[in-house]
Amino acid sequence: TARKDIPGQASLVFDVVLLDLHNPKDGISIENKVVPENCERQSQSGDFLRYHYNGTLLDGTFFDSSYSRNRTFDTYIGQGYVIAGIDEGLLGVCVGEKRRIVVPPHLGYGEEGRGNIPGSAVLVFDIHVIDFHNPSDSISITSHYKPPDCSVLSKKGDYLKYHYNASLLDGTLLDSTWNLGKTYNIVLGSGQVVLGMDMGLREMCVGEKRTVIIPPHLGYGEAGVDGEVPGSAVLVFDIELLELVAGLPEGYMFIWNGEVSPNLFEEIDKNGDGEVLLEEFSEYIHAQVASGKGKLAPGFDAEMIVKNMFTNQDRNGDGKVTAEEFKLKDQEAKHDEL
């Protein structure tokens, strides 16, 4: 029977706009690939990707964009954290690659759709891969230059002065000591830089230039540094080591360069009153360092080291060291406690 508003035996005319179509057997399709010339590594299942995207329907209707939020979308791939079509479409990408991923609804948001995405819609994602890493990655070191004499290598406890440029994998510059005109100075192995940087500065000689690539779990992690380093970013440091001051053996903050005087307490107690105050103690230690007889750990506050040494000797905490207190540590004459 005809509808009331349509006469019987009427010819009907339909104007149809085809929004999209798909076949339930369709997989994703990848188009418009732009791959960088240098691609040393392609993404695999289990990698963590940071990428930008624009999302549209097949007719060009916009539904979402990471650019509008001014931050990348970050996710593990191949493990079901994103829709199946994107999970698959992000495999085998290079850092810096751009590609279009067309996703049929059964690999997208299905018959129900989601938010402003209609049910059974084919989705188009234009993506740009910013970087990726795997949680099992360590740092990577590439040495570009070593001087002819590269025999003295940096180790834990050494005081280093170096220049660096810090950038993201896409070349975005984050920081540079060259721009500031002064070196960055640290004691290696003392927790003054992120772990990946500490690792990257080991076994390096003065004059050497190297590039160190640091994954986020050895850098600034998921949080990054607000306004400076994006969360989960892979970092690239171009480093030149300018100066190395050899550190002391591990656990030592002061050592004697020669034999220790058998009358050490008497030498420190210049006024012979049987008590050594911090001022006397400090004066003596600095005199030994100045004459080359003793050495303080480089890169630390010398006064703080001396004060800690004094406090270790002042067992009853009365602000002075007696011969009895001092001699208790006689067997440890080469330790930082004297």
C-alpha positions as CSV (number, residue, x, y, z in Angstrom):
1,T,0.0,0.0,0.0
2,A,1.2,3.5,-0.8
3,R,2.0,6.0,2.0
4,K,-0.6,8.7,2.4
5,D,1.8,11.5,1.1
6,I,2.8,9.4,-2.0
7,P,0.1,8.8,-4.6
8,G,-0.4,5.2,-5.9
9,Q,1.5,4.3,-9.1
10,A,3.7,7.4,-8.7
11,S,7.3,7.4,-10.1
12,L,9.8,8.4,-7.4
13,V,13.0,10.4,-7.8
14,F,15.8,10.1,-5.2
15,D,18.8,12.4,-5.0
16,V,21.5,10.3,-3.3
17,V,24.8,11.5,-1.8
18,L,27.1,8.5,-1.2
19,L,28.9,9.2,2.1
20,D,31.0,6.1,2.1
21,L,30.9,2.4,1.5
22,H,32.9,-0.6,2.7
23,N,32.9,-4.3,2.5
24,P,32.9,-6.4,5.7
25,K,36.0,-8.1,4.3
26,D,37.9,-4.9,3.9
27,G,41.2,-4.4,5.8
28,I,42.8,-1.0,6.4
29,S,44.4,0.8,3.5
30,I,47.5,2.9,3.7
31,E,48.0,5.8,1.3
32,N,50.1,8.9,0.7
33,K,53.2,7.5,2.5
34,V,56.0,10.0,2.9
35,V,59.0,8.2,4.4
36,P,62.2,10.0,5.5
37,E,65.4,9.1,3.6
38,N,67.1,7.9,6.7
39,C,65.0,5.3,8.4
40,E,67.1,3.1,10.6
41,R,64.3,1.5,12.4
42,Q,60.6,0.7,11.9
43,S,58.0,0.4,14.6
44,Q,57.0,-3.0,15.9
45,S,54.3,-4.4,18.2
46,G,55.1,-3.3,21.8
47,D,56.7,0.0,20.8
48,F,55.5,3.3,22.3
49,L,54.6,5.9,19.7
50,R,54.1,9.6,19.8
51,Y,52.2,10.9,16.8
52,H,50.0,13.7,15.5
53,Y,46.8,13.0,13.5
54,N,43.8,14.6,11.8
55,G,40.7,12.4,11.8
56,T,38.0,12.8,9.1
57,L,35.2,10.8,7.5
58,L,35.5,9.7,3.9
59,D,33.6,12.9,2.7
60,G,36.1,15.1,4.5
61,T,34.0,15.8,7.6
62,F,36.4,16.6,10.5
63,F,35.9,14.7,13.8
64,D,39.2,14.9,15.8
65,S,42.7,16.3,15.7
66,S,45.7,16.0,18.1
67,Y,47.0,19.3,16.6
68,S,44.0,21.2,18.0
69,R,45.0,20.0,21.5
70,N,48.6,21.0,20.8
71,R,50.0,17.7,22.0
72,T,50.8,14.3,20.4
73,F,48.8,11.2,21.0
74,D,51.0,8.7,22.8
75,T,50.3,5.0,22.9
76,Y,51.7,1.5,22.8
77,I,51.0,-0.2,19.5
78,G,50.0,-3.7,18.5
79,Q,48.5,-4.3,22.0
80,G,44.9,-3.1,21.7
81,Y,45.2,0.3,23.3
82,V,43.7,2.0,20.2
83,I,41.2,0.9,17.6
84,A,42.3,-2.1,15.7
85,G,42.8,-0.3,12.4
86,I,45.2,2.2,13.9
87,D,46.9,-0.5,15.9
88,E,47.7,-2.2,12.7
89,G,48.3,1.0,10.6
90,L,51.0,2.3,12.9
91,L,53.2,-0.9,12.6
92,G,56.2,-0.5,10.3
93,V,56.4,3.3,10.5
94,C,59.6,5.4,10.6
95,V,60.3,8.4,12.8
96,G,59.1,11.4,10.8
97,E,56.9,9.4,8.5
98,K,53.6,10.7,7.3
99,R,50.8,8.3,6.1
100,R,47.1,8.1,5.6
101,I,45.3,5.2,7.2
102,V,41.8,4.4,6.0
103,V,39.9,2.3,8.5
104,P,36.7,0.4,7.8
105,P,34.1,0.5,10.6
106,H,34.6,-3.1,11.8
107,L,38.3,-2.1,12.6
108,G,37.2,1.4,13.9
109,Y,34.1,2.3,16.0
110,G,31.7,-0.3,14.5
111,E,28.0,0.1,14.0
112,E,27.5,2.2,17.1
113,G,30.1,4.9,16.3
114,R,31.3,7.1,19.1
115,G,30.8,10.8,20.0
116,N,30.6,12.7,16.7
117,I,31.6,9.7,14.7
118,P,28.5,8.1,13.0
119,G,27.8,4.4,13.2
120,S,29.4,2.2,10.5
121,A,31.5,5.1,9.3
122,V,34.8,4.7,7.4
123,L,37.5,6.7,9.1
124,V,40.5,8.5,7.6
125,F,43.5,9.3,9.7
126,D,46.4,11.5,8.4
127,I,49.2,10.8,10.8
128,H,52.7,12.1,11.4
129,V,55.1,10.0,13.5
130,I,57.1,12.2,15.9
131,D,59.1,9.4,17.6
132,F,58.9,6.0,19.1
133,H,60.9,3.7,21.4
134,N,60.6,0.3,23.1
135,P,60.6,0.0,26.9
136,S,63.6,-2.4,26.5
137,D,65.7,0.2,24.7
138,S,68.9,1.4,26.3
139,I,70.8,4.5,25.2
140,S,72.7,4.5,21.9
141,I,76.1,6.2,21.6
142,T,77.7,7.3,18.3
143,S,81.2,8.7,18.6
144,H,82.0,11.3,15.9
145,Y,85.5,12.3,16.9
146,K,88.2,11.1,19.3
147,P,91.5,12.9,19.7
148,P,94.7,11.0,18.9
149,D,95.3,10.5,22.7
150,C,92.1,9.1,24.1
151,S,93.6,7.0,26.9
152,V,92.1,8.8,30.0
153,L,88.4,7.8,30.1
154,S,85.7,9.3,32.3
155,K,84.5,7.1,35.2
156,K,82.2,7.4,38.2
157,G,83.4,10.2,40.6
158,D,85.1,12.2,37.9
159,Y,84.3,15.9,37.6
160,L,83.3,16.7,34.0
161,K,82.8,19.9,32.0
162,Y,81.0,19.5,28.7
163,H,79.0,21.3,26.1
164,Y,75.7,19.8,24.7
165,N,72.9,20.5,22.3
166,A,69.7,18.7,23.3
167,S,67.0,18.1,20.7
168,L,64.0,15.8,19.9
169,L,64.3,13.1,17.3
170,D,62.6,15.4,14.8
171,G,65.4,18.0,15.2
172,T,63.5,20.4,17.5
173,L,66.2,22.1,19.7
174,L,65.4,22.0,23.4
175,D,68.5,23.4,25.0
176,S,72.1,24.3,24.3
177,T,75.1,25.1,26.5
178,W,76.9,26.5,23.4
179,N,74.1,29.1,23.1
180,L,74.6,30.0,26.8
181,G,78.3,30.2,26.4
182,K,79.2,28.1,29.4
183,T,79.8,24.4,30.0
184,Y,77.6,22.1,32.0
185,N,79.6,20.7,35.0
186,I,78.8,17.5,36.9
187,V,80.3,14.8,39.0
188,L,79.7,11.5,37.1
189,G,77.6,8.9,38.9
190,S,76.3,11.3,41.6
191,G,72.7,11.7,40.3
192,Q,73.2,15.2,39.0
193,V,71.8,14.4,35.5
194,V,69.2,11.9,34.2
195,L,70.4,8.3,34.2
196,G,70.7,8.1,30.4
197,M,73.0,11.1,30.3
198,D,75.1,9.7,33.1
199,M,75.5,6.5,31.1
200,G,76.3,8.4,27.9
201,L,79.1,10.4,29.5
202,R,81.0,7.3,30.7
203,E,84.3,6.1,29.1
204,M,84.7,9.4,27.2
205,C,87.9,11.3,26.8
206,V,88.6,15.0,26.7
207,G,88.0,16.4,23.2
208,E,85.7,13.5,22.2
209,K,82.4,14.3,20.5
210,R,79.5,11.9,20.5
211,T,75.7,11.7,20.1
212,V,73.7,10.0,22.8
213,I,70.1,9.0,22.1
214,I,68.1,8.6,25.4
215,P,64.7,6.8,25.6
216,P,62.3,8.4,28.0
217,H,62.6,5.7,30.7
218,L,66.3,6.8,31.0
219,G,65.4,10.5,30.5
220,Y,62.5,12.6,31.8
221,G,59.9,9.8,31.7
222,E,56.2,10.1,31.0
223,A,56.0,13.5,32.7
224,G,58.7,15.2,30.8
225,V,59.6,18.7,32.0
226,D,56.7,21.2,31.9
227,G,57.1,23.6,29.1
228,E,60.5,22.2,28.1
229,V,60.6,18.5,27.4
230,P,57.4,16.7,26.2
231,G,56.3,13.6,28.1
232,S,57.7,10.2,26.8
233,A,60.0,12.0,24.4
234,V,63.2,10.4,23.0
235,L,66.1,12.9,23.5
236,V,69.2,13.4,21.4
237,F,72.3,15.0,23.0
238,D,75.3,16.1,20.9
239,I,78.1,16.3,23.5
240,E,81.7,17.5,23.5
241,L,83.8,16.8,26.6
242,L,86.1,19.7,27.4
243,E,87.6,18.9,30.8
244,L,88.0,16.0,33.1
245,V,89.2,16.1,36.7
246,A,89.8,12.6,38.0
247,G,87.7,11.7,41.0
248,L,88.6,9.8,44.1
249,P,88.1,6.1,44.7
250,E,84.5,5.2,45.3
251,G,83.3,6.1,48.8
252,Y,86.2,8.6,49.4
253,M,85.8,12.4,49.7
254,F,89.4,13.0,50.8
255,I,92.6,11.1,50.3
256,W,96.3,11.5,51.2
257,N,98.7,11.5,48.2
258,G,101.5,10.2,50.4
259,E,102.2,8.7,53.8
260,V,100.0,10.0,56.6
261,S,101.9,11.7,59.4
262,P,102.1,9.6,62.6
263,N,101.6,12.8,64.6
264,L,98.5,13.9,62.7
265,F,96.4,15.1,65.6
266,E,99.3,17.1,67.0
267,E,99.8,18.8,63.6
268,I,96.2,19.7,63.4
269,D,96.0,20.9,67.0
270,K,98.4,23.9,66.4
271,N,97.8,25.6,69.8
272,G,98.4,22.3,71.6
273,D,95.3,22.5,73.8
274,G,94.2,18.9,73.1
275,E,91.1,20.0,71.2
276,V,90.6,20.6,67.5
277,L,87.9,23.0,66.4
278,L,86.3,23.1,63.0
279,E,88.3,26.2,62.1
280,E,91.7,24.5,62.9
281,F,90.6,21.3,61.1
282,S,89.5,23.2,58.0
283,E,92.7,25.3,57.9
284,Y,94.8,22.1,58.1
285,I,92.9,20.1,55.4
286,H,93.0,23.1,53.0
287,A,96.7,23.5,53.6
288,Q,97.3,19.8,52.8
289,V,95.3,20.2,49.5
290,A,97.1,23.4,48.6
291,S,100.5,21.7,49.1
292,G,99.5,18.6,47.1
293,K,99.7,16.3,50.1
294,G,95.9,15.7,50.1
295,K,93.1,15.8,47.6
296,L,89.3,16.5,48.0
297,A,86.7,15.0,45.8
298,P,86.3,17.3,42.8
299,G,83.0,19.0,41.9
300,F,81.6,19.2,45.4
301,D,81.5,22.0,47.9
302,A,84.9,21.8,49.7
303,E,83.7,23.4,52.9
304,M,80.8,20.9,53.0
305,I,83.2,17.9,52.7
306,V,85.5,19.3,55.4
307,K,82.6,19.9,57.7
308,N,81.3,16.4,57.2
309,M,84.8,15.0,57.9
310,F,84.9,17.0,61.1
311,T,81.5,15.9,62.2
312,N,82.5,12.2,61.6
313,Q,85.4,12.8,64.0
314,D,83.4,14.7,66.6
315,R,81.7,11.6,67.9
316,N,80.0,13.2,70.9
317,G,78.8,16.2,68.9
318,D,80.3,18.9,71.2
319,G,81.8,20.9,68.4
320,K,85.4,19.8,69.1
321,V,87.6,16.8,68.4
322,T,89.8,15.4,71.2
323,A,92.8,13.1,70.7
324,E,90.7,10.2,72.1
325,E,87.9,10.7,69.6
326,F,90.4,11.2,66.7
327,K,92.4,8.1,67.4
328,L,89.4,5.8,67.2
329,K,89.6,6.2,63.5
330,D,93.3,5.7,63.3
331,Q,93.1,2.5,61.3
332,E,91.0,4.3,58.7
333,A,93.5,7.0,58.1
334,K,93.0,7.1,54.4
335,H,89.2,7.4,54.5
336,D,87.3,10.7,54.3
337,E,87.1,10.7,58.1
338,L,90.9,10.9,58.2
